Amino acid sequence: MWNGSILLIKTVQQGQNGNGFPNNQYKYSSEIPANISDTTRTDEVVGNQFGYNADITAEIAACNYAGESTFKDVGTGIVYDVKRTYRPPKSMNIILTGEAREHGKI
């Protein structure tokens, strides 16, 4: 059923270094099995209506998700912002719709 895996990213500590630059530390979850797919036309339309580009959908077990705002596709290494979550009725999975971040930003 699963065709890939993702890492959920949590911001553990935010602050500034001695020069005033952001000094964020992140904690990665262990690899979570996911069903990764391209977005549907409906996802793209909803994303455009709310001002974001829907680039990917990742379906994971709902027990693994605790409201994280970013995830990383292990297969490609691309980091995505979670823009929409959807839990289908009578399902134990949750679907995360993500927008790709600029290269190099976590």
Buried (B, 14 or more C-beta within 10 A) or exposed (E): EEEBBBBBBBEEEEEEEEEEEEEEEEEEBEEBBBBBBEBEEEBBEBBEEEEBEBBBBBBBBBEBBEEBEBBBBBEEEBBBBBBBEBEEEEEEBBBBBBBBBEEEEE
